[in-house]
Amino acid sequence: METKEHNKQWYLVRNNNGEWISEEYAEFLTPLEVGILQVKAAQQGIQLDVQHGADGQLWCYKYQLDAIKIEPIYKTVMKRELRIKKRIKDMNKEQICETLSARIENENLKLPKQIDFGISDSVLYLKIEGNAVRDNMQTDGSAFEGWSICIKSYFPEIKNVELNWDLPLYSSNTQVRQREEKHYNRFLLRVIFFLRHYNWFNIHKSKKDTIRLFSEDHSNLLINYPTNKGAEKVSREGNINKGEAKLERLVMDKLRKSVSVTDHQLPVGLFDGEVKSKRTCTPRGASQIDLWQIDKDVLRIFELKDETNNKVGIISELMFYANVMNEVNKGRIKYPQSIETATDYRNIQYLYRSVKEEKINRIEAVFLVYTLHPLIEYNLDIILDIINDGMAADAISFKKILVTDIISI
């Protein structure tokens, strides 16, 4: 926390009511400090009115802060926050990693080798290698959304994030190359979605034409639908994941106790103009939403992970699924005409009718996990705030639910 003073002259700050207050009565806060103080104030039954200044600065009245009892451990965290603020400029990848490691007290933290990170003049720069942009979005090296949001959450002074990437390095094997091309298409679509929702995100000027041309070439996207009852869950490597499949079935049965329209394996493969193999735009087959519900006017989607899976890529994965279903709900991505007479596998007809009749007003995206990556878990509230602030205009919200809370029902 800090109090602004300039040669002992006090300046004015604006409170939430638009009134101008002398800085003499204000204590300026970082988002982390706000989170800690709100919890402590609630626990102690003390009023804390967080103010939002005209420049976005957070602050509270000194007399309210003085009334809150704060344990030494939280004071240490707050002081560490200020040290990070002073070192924000001109940090390379190694320094960013060291700072984050110290912050979450985890010396084993590593940033993905396929992404170069740097901070300069309040801008976080990411550069992704060519072998990562054509990889699965769950992998550490491809999950730019997850890393951007995580790092930004620990450095409130980051005002903008800029992404650049190398051209994809495709395999010489034709079959493998075709699969990699679809992953790269999905990468570009993810970039478009991220640009749309977050005004602090931008791409390097050399990639603007790439995004423009991709948008023009893929302006008539269709989505596939289930054509069977549902197979065993398949991993990103194409292997049957029996353990996670069993967990998925168990969780689905539990969720159905409270919401009858609950199902699994909702396809999100995208096609150009017609749903045929030769027109495939993004990965299909194993590309499916794990679990989903329609609860009154809410479409709720779940990304389920077992105890062994806690990658940062869960943010990128769930964001993509939420964005695709938002496009479907808005009519910008459509189901093919054949769905009108398709067999009602996995409640697809209920979903289709809900979209067609405009009954879905909100989308909830759920991280259904045992635990999240340490960077996410440590700063979860702030990370969710960042995600939800960008998605709010489309009535999309994200939250975490523990698997153990569901299976204990």
N, C-alpha and C positions, 0 to 999 in steps of 0.2 A: 504494500500500500504506500502511496506517496501523496504529499500535499504540495501543490504547485505554488511557488513563491518566487517573485522576481524583484530583487532589490527591495524586499519587504513591502512591495506594493501589492495589494490584493486585487484580483481581477474577478469578473463575474462569470458564473456558469448558469446554464438554464436547467430547470428541473422539469419533471414530467408534466407539470401544469402550464409550462411556458413562462414561468416566472424566473427572473434573474436573481441569483443568490451569490453573495460574496464567497469566493473560494476559501475564505477564512473558516467557513462552516462545513467545508466539504472534504471528504476523504476519497481519493481516486482509487479505483479497483480494477484488477484484471478479471477476466471471466472465471478463472480458477478460484480467485479470492471470493467472488460473488457466490459461487457454488458452495464453498466452505461456510461462509458467513450465513447464508440462507438456511443451511442445515442446522447450524449451531443456534441461530435465532429461533427457529421453530422448536427445537428441543427445549429451549429455555423459556419459551412463551414470550419472547421479546419481539417487538415490531421492528422490521427492517425494510425500509422503502428504497429499493435500488433505483437510482435516477439515470436517465439516458440523456447525456448532454447533446448539444446541437452537432458536435463533431463525432458523435458515436461513443464518446468516452463514458465509461460507467463510474458512478460515484454514489456515496450515501452521506447522510448527515453525520457529523462527528459524534454528536451526543447519542445517536443510536448505536454507533460502533462501540463507543466507550461502555455501553451497558452490557455488551456481549462478552461473556467469559470464554476465552480461547486458550486451549491447551498448548503447551510448548511445541508439540509435534506439528500442529497446524501453523504456528508462527514460523517454524522452520520451512515448511512448504511454501509459505507466502514469500519469505525472504528469497528462497531459491527461484521463485517466479520472477522476482525483480532482477536477479543476477542474469537469468536467461534473457530478459528484455534488453539489458545493456549490451549483450553479445550477439544480438540478432543479425547484424549486418555482416556480409562477407564471410559466410561459413561454407566450407566444402562438405562433401559427403561424410567424411570421417568425423568432422567436428559435429555435424548434425547428429550422427549416430551416437557419439560420446555423450552429447547433451541429453538426448532422449534416454539413453541407458541410465544416466545418473538420475534423471527425473523419475523414472519408474523403478529405480533400484534393481535393475536387471542387467548384469554384465554380459549376458548371453545374447542380447538383442543384436540382430543383424538387419541391415537394409539389403534389398535384393541386388545382386551383382549386375543384373541386366539393366538397371536404371541408375543413371547418374543424377545426383541431387546437388543443388547448390542454392544458397540464399544470398541475395545481393540487393541492397536498397529496398527492403521490404517485399521483395519478389522471390517466391520459391520457384526454382527452375527444375524441370524433370526432362531427361533425355533417355528414351528407351531404345535398346539395341534392336536390330532387325530380326533377330531370332526370337524375340519376345512378343513383338506385335502380331505374330502369326501363331501364337500359342494360346492355350485355353485361358479365359479371363480369370479363372480362379487362381492361377499360378502367381507367385509373388512378382515375377518380372513383368507381368502384363497388367496388373491391377492398379493402374494409375489413379483411379478414383479413390480407392481405399487409402493409398499412401498420401495423396494430396490432402485429403480431409484429416487423416490422422496427424500428419506433421503440422498442418495449419492449426489444429486444435491445441497444440503444445506451444505454438509461437503466435500469440494473438496479434503481434505486430505485423505479421505477413498480410499484406493488403491484396496481393494478386498471386496467382499461380500460372505459370506458362509451361505448356507441354510441347515437346518436340520429339521426333522419332526418326530412326533410320528406315530406309525402305526395307520391306520384308525380305528375309533370306529364305527362299523356298527350297525344298528338297528337289533333287533330280528325279526322284521317283514320282511318276505321274499321279498315282493314286494318293500318295501322301501330299503332294503339292495341292491337289484339288481340295483336300481337307484343310490344309493350311490357308488357302485362299479364302475359304469361308470364315475361318477364325479372324483373318485380317479384315474382312468385310464387317464382321461383328465389332471389331475394335474401332473401326471408323464410325460405325453407328453409335457406339458408346460415347465417342468423342462428341458427336452431334448432340446427343442427349445431355451430356454434361455441360456443353456450351449453352444449351437452352435454359438450364435451371440455375446456373451459378454465374452471376455477373463478375465475380472475381477471378474466373477461369478464362484463359485464352490459349491459343495455339501459336506456335512460331509462324511468322509471316510466310515462310517457305512452304507451309502445309495448307494454307488457306484455299488454294486452287484444288488441292487433293480432296478436301472436304466438299467444296462446291460441286466438283464433277461427280463425286460419289452420290451426293444428294440428287443431282439431276438424273443420273443413270439408274437410280433405285427409288423412283418416286411412286411406284405402284406395287407396294408390298402386300403380300397375302400371308396368313399364318395357317399352319396345319392344325389338325384336330385328331383326337384319339380314334384309332380304327380297330382297337381290341380292348380287352378288359384291363390290361396292364401287365407288364412283365416285371421280372425282378430288377431291382435298381442296378444300374450300370455306372461304373466309375468313369472318370474322364479319360482313363486309359483304355476303356472299352471292356473292362473286366466286370464280372458279376460281383456285386458287393452284398453278400448274403446277410452280413451283420446289420448293415444300414437298411437293407430291405425289410428285415424283420422289425427293426426299430420303427421304420416308416409305417408299417401296418399297425403296430401297437399304438403309436401316437394317433394315427388316423381314427382308430376305433375309440380312443379316449376323447378326441375332439368332437366326434359325432354325438357324444352324449349331450352336448350343449348346443351344437349347431348341426342340424340334420343334413344340410347340403354341404358336406365335407368330402373331398376326394383327393386323389393323388395323381402324380405324373401328368401334369397339364402341358402339352407340347407348346414350344415357343420357337420352333423352326420357322424361318421366314423365306419367302419365295418371290421371285420377280414375275408378276403378272399371272402366273398359274402354278398350282401346286404339283409340280413334276420334278423328278430328280435332276433333270438337266437345267432347271430354272432355280435351283437352290441358291439362296443368297448367304444365309448364315447356317451354322451347324444345326442339324436336326437329329432325330433318333434319340440320343441320350440327353439332348438339350430340352429339359422339362422342369417345370416348377414342381418341387417335391410334394407339397401339400397346399390345398386351397379350400376356401370356404366362401359361400355367399351368406352373409348374416344381415338380413333386412336390406339396407341400401349400401352395404359395405362388401367389397371384394377383398378378402384377406388372403395373402399369399405367404407361405412359409419356406424359408431355406433351412433345411434340417442338416445338422452336423453331429457326428458321434463324438465320443470323448477324445479321439485321436486327431480330430480335424479342427484347427483353430487358426486358419490363415487370414491375413488381411483381405484376401480376395473375396471373402464373403460379402464385403460391402459392394464391390464391383458387380458380383454375381446377382445379388438381390436387387441392386439398382437397375440392372439391365432388365430383369424380369418385370419389375414394377413399371418401368418406362414402356416396355412393350405392351403390357396389359392396359396401360393408360392410353397408348395409341389406339389399341383395339377399341377401348371404351369410347374414345372420341371419334372413332370412325376413320382415322387416318391409316390404320392397318386393318384390313378386312379378312373375314373368313371367306373361303371360296363358296360359290353358289351351291356346290354339292352338299354342304352341311345341312341344307334345308331338309333333305331326305336321309341323312346319315343316321346310323344306329346310335342310340343314346349311350355310348360307352362313357363311363366315368363322369356322368352328370353333365356332359358337354352341351346337351340341348338346353338344360336349365341356364347354364352360363350364356349360351348364345341368345336365348330369349331375353335374358336380363340386359344384355348389351343392346340388342335390337330395340327393346322397349324402353331403353334409357332409364333403367331402374337402379343403376349403380351410380352413386354420387361420390363415393370415397374409396380409396384403395389404402389398405394397411399392409405394410410389408414387415414381416417378423423374422428376426434372427432367432431361430429355435435351436438352442445350443446347450451344451454342458458348460462350456466356457468359451470366451473369445480370445483373440490374440492379446498378449499383454498390453500392447499399445492402445488397443480399443478398450479393453476392460478397465484400465486405470483411469481413462478419461472419457468414459462412456457417455455421461450426461452432456458434456460439451460437444462430443462428436455427433450425438443424436440431434442436438440443437442445430449444428451446422447443416447436417443432412436435411432436416425437416424445414429449416428456413428456406432452403432452395426449392424444395418440393411443394411447399404450401400452396402456391398459386394453382397447382393442379390437384389439390386436395389429396395428396399422397403423404403418408406419415410412416415412419419407421420406429420400431421398438424391439426390445429383447425379451424373450421368454425362455425360462430354463426348461429343458427337457424333463428334468426331475419333477418339476411342478405339474407337468401334464400327465406323466405316467403314474403319478401318485393319486390321481383322481379316482 
